[in-house]
């Protein structure tokens, strides 16, 4: 018995030693990784308001930016907050797949769209913050990809709210137009975000924020309207556990909106939030919490409201919504392709 215990303790000690050697291994793997820079040492385009240090140098090889995942810079927390969220969502997807038949049950397809769109937006966000510092064109390209992730996630939110959370009275008024409008607003959100970033060189910062926030806000209000209508009749179903999680997702999203538009901590403590404590990092955390609440609420609705949504939605409607999701992906990809052409022309004019 004592031998077994000592053997396990020895294995734990060896594991701890290996973990402690990780930083040294990274240094040996990339001994020439340059340090971070001040804001005055990078082009104006890459500077963030109230963030004065922690910028990675431009035009390094791809290996440097991938290894910067383990380096301390002002994007590290933005990368890790959504990378961890991606992994948690992947685990959640695997858990749900054990109880939900995503292949044979068409009524589960809206839930699958939400989970897949959540994985895509967290994955694209991780890539954008990790690799967007290589060059100006890379920054445009990867963050345009990020905006595609956001837009298709908005569609994923709309489809689960309309399919599972909708009340019969609300469905009666919007059943013919809700998803087409949600599809249009998702593409409009992608267009607003990409155009706002494209205007970085020529317009004030508030123009970019308006282009990004207004279409996204319109999309959110439309996509969440079935949940809002359900809140108004909550007193009739006060024992419904899904409503609690819907309240949670709305609260987290409103907090996201505040921290996305207001860099409150950087403004109040300039220079002290360069690495940890930026409002965008908090925005990432709250958005991840919003997504987890949303997925769980939708799962509870999928299980508990089957009689209602089976009656409201025809057997072929779920397939139609999958088709609209593909249309959103195609539409957003086309928008990004066209905006990247404009960006390349703009950068070509600057280099002359």
VENKA-V346173 format. One record per residue. RES is the residue in one letter. PSI is psi in degrees with one decimal (999 if undefined). BURIAL is 1 if it has 16 or more other C-alpha atoms within 10 Angstrom, else 0. Layout:
BEGIN
res;psi;burial
RES;PSI;BURIAL
RES;PSI;BURIAL
END
This chain:
BEGIN
res;psi;burial
X;-47.9;0
X;-37.3;0
X;-40.3;0
X;-44.6;0
X;-45.4;0
X;-35.4;0
X;-42.7;0
X;-40.4;0
X;-40.5;0
X;-39.9;0
X;-41.3;0
X;-42.2;0
X;-41.4;0
X;-41.6;0
X;-43.2;0
X;-39.2;0
X;-41.1;0
X;-39.7;0
X;-40.8;0
X;-23.1;0
X;-7.0;0
X;-49.9;0
X;-40.5;0
X;-39.7;0
X;-39.8;0
X;-39.7;0
X;-37.9;0
X;-34.0;0
X;-31.0;0
X;69.0;0
X;-20.9;0
X;16.5;0
X;121.7;1
X;157.6;0
X;179.2;0
X;166.3;1
X;164.0;0
X;164.6;0
X;-31.0;1
X;-11.4;0
X;0.2;0
X;157.2;0
X;154.1;0
X;-34.8;0
X;-33.0;0
X;-6.6;1
X;136.5;1
X;142.9;0
X;132.1;0
X;9.7;1
X;111.8;1
X;-15.5;1
X;175.3;1
X;15.5;1
X;138.1;1
X;144.5;1
X;150.2;1
X;164.1;0
X;32.4;0
X;173.0;0
X;162.9;0
X;-32.7;0
X;-38.6;0
X;-45.5;1
X;-34.0;1
X;-42.6;0
X;-18.7;0
X;-6.7;1
X;-29.4;1
X;12.3;0
X;152.4;1
X;109.2;1
X;177.6;1
X;0.6;1
X;-3.8;1
X;-49.1;1
X;-33.4;1
X;-36.9;1
X;-50.4;1
X;-32.2;1
X;-40.9;1
X;-24.2;1
X;-44.6;1
X;-39.5;1
X;-41.2;1
X;-44.4;1
X;-40.4;0
X;-41.8;0
X;-35.3;1
X;-41.6;1
X;-41.7;0
X;-42.3;0
X;-43.3;1
X;-40.0;0
X;-44.9;0
X;-33.6;1
X;-19.2;0
X;-22.6;0
X;-17.5;0
X;131.3;1
X;88.1;0
X;-12.9;1
X;-50.9;0
X;-18.9;0
X;103.4;0
X;-29.0;1
X;-15.2;1
X;-9.6;1
X;-39.2;1
X;-39.5;1
X;-40.4;1
X;-38.5;1
X;-43.2;1
X;-45.9;1
X;-44.3;1
X;-42.9;1
X;-31.9;1
X;-42.1;1
X;-39.4;1
X;-45.4;1
X;-37.7;1
X;-37.7;1
X;-45.8;1
X;-38.5;1
X;-42.0;1
X;-46.9;1
X;-41.5;1
X;-46.0;1
X;-26.1;1
X;-41.5;1
X;-7.5;1
X;-8.7;1
X;3.2;1
X;-44.1;1
X;173.3;0
X;-41.7;1
X;-41.0;0
X;-38.1;0
X;-47.4;1
X;-49.7;1
X;-48.8;1
X;-33.7;1
X;-27.9;1
X;-39.9;1
X;-40.1;1
X;-41.0;1
X;-31.9;1
X;-42.8;1
X;-43.0;1
X;-44.5;1
X;-45.0;1
X;-25.9;1
X;-35.8;1
X;-40.0;1
X;-42.6;1
X;-38.0;1
X;-43.5;1
X;-43.2;1
X;-38.2;1
X;-35.2;1
X;-41.5;1
X;-33.6;1
X;-45.2;1
X;-38.6;1
X;-13.8;1
X;144.0;1
X;155.4;1
X;-38.6;0
X;-40.0;0
X;-40.4;0
X;-35.3;1
X;-32.1;0
X;-24.7;0
X;4.2;0
X;-27.6;1
X;-17.8;0
X;-14.4;0
X;-53.2;1
X;-38.0;1
X;-41.5;0
X;-40.5;0
X;-38.7;1
X;-46.5;1
X;-45.1;1
X;-33.2;1
X;-45.7;1
X;-37.1;1
X;-38.6;1
X;-43.9;1
X;-43.2;1
X;-43.9;1
X;-43.0;1
X;-45.0;1
X;-39.5;1
X;-37.7;1
X;-41.2;1
X;-37.2;1
X;-32.7;1
X;3.0;1
X;-39.5;0
X;-31.6;0
X;-11.6;0
X;156.8;0
X;164.2;0
X;-35.3;0
X;-27.1;0
X;-43.3;1
X;-43.7;1
X;-40.7;1
X;-44.8;0
X;-33.9;1
X;-42.3;1
X;-43.0;1
X;-51.6;0
X;-38.0;1
X;-37.6;1
X;-41.8;0
X;-44.2;0
X;-42.7;1
X;-43.4;1
X;-40.8;0
X;-47.0;1
X;-30.2;1
X;-3.1;1
X;-35.5;1
X;-35.9;1
X;-41.5;1
X;-42.2;1
X;-37.1;0
X;-35.2;1
X;-36.5;1
X;-23.4;0
X;22.3;0
X;-31.2;0
X;-22.0;0
X;-21.3;0
X;51.4;0
X;-15.0;0
X;8.8;0
X;113.3;0
X;-26.0;0
X;-31.2;1
X;-36.4;1
X;-43.8;0
X;-30.6;1
X;-41.2;1
X;-42.1;1
X;-44.8;1
X;-36.3;1
X;-43.5;1
X;-44.1;0
X;-38.9;1
X;-39.8;1
X;-36.5;0
X;-39.0;1
X;-47.7;1
X;-39.9;1
X;-49.8;0
X;-24.3;1
X;-38.6;1
X;-21.1;1
X;106.1;0
X;66.5;1
X;-43.3;1
X;-41.4;1
X;-37.5;1
X;-39.6;1
X;-31.1;0
X;67.2;0
X;132.3;0
X;-13.5;0
X;-8.1;1
X;24.1;1
X;-30.8;1
X;-42.2;1
X;136.2;1
X;4.8;1
X;147.4;1
X;-33.3;1
X;-32.5;1
X;-42.6;1
X;-37.6;1
X;-44.3;1
X;-45.6;1
X;-47.5;1
X;-36.6;1
X;-38.0;1
X;-41.9;1
X;-39.4;1
X;-45.0;1
X;-42.9;1
X;-41.7;1
X;-41.1;1
X;-43.2;1
X;-42.5;1
X;-40.1;1
X;-42.5;1
X;-36.8;1
X;-43.1;1
X;-39.1;1
X;-39.7;1
X;-39.3;1
X;-44.1;0
X;-16.8;0
X;26.6;0
X;-39.2;0
X;-40.7;0
X;-54.1;1
X;-24.0;1
X;-33.0;0
X;-35.3;0
X;-34.6;1
X;129.5;1
X;168.0;0
X;-24.3;0
X;-1.8;0
X;-36.7;0
X;-40.3;1
X;-37.9;0
X;-41.0;0
X;-32.8;1
X;-41.3;1
X;-41.1;0
X;-33.5;1
X;-43.8;1
X;-38.1;0
X;-39.3;1
X;-45.3;1
X;-42.4;1
X;-45.5;0
X;-43.9;1
X;-37.4;1
X;-38.8;1
X;-41.4;0
X;-45.8;1
X;-41.6;1
X;-45.5;0
X;-40.3;0
X;-33.7;1
X;-32.9;1
X;-42.2;0
X;-39.1;0
X;-45.3;1
X;-37.5;0
X;-42.1;0
X;-46.7;0
X;-32.8;0
X;-39.1;0
X;-37.1;0
X;-35.1;0
X;-14.7;0
X;999;0
END
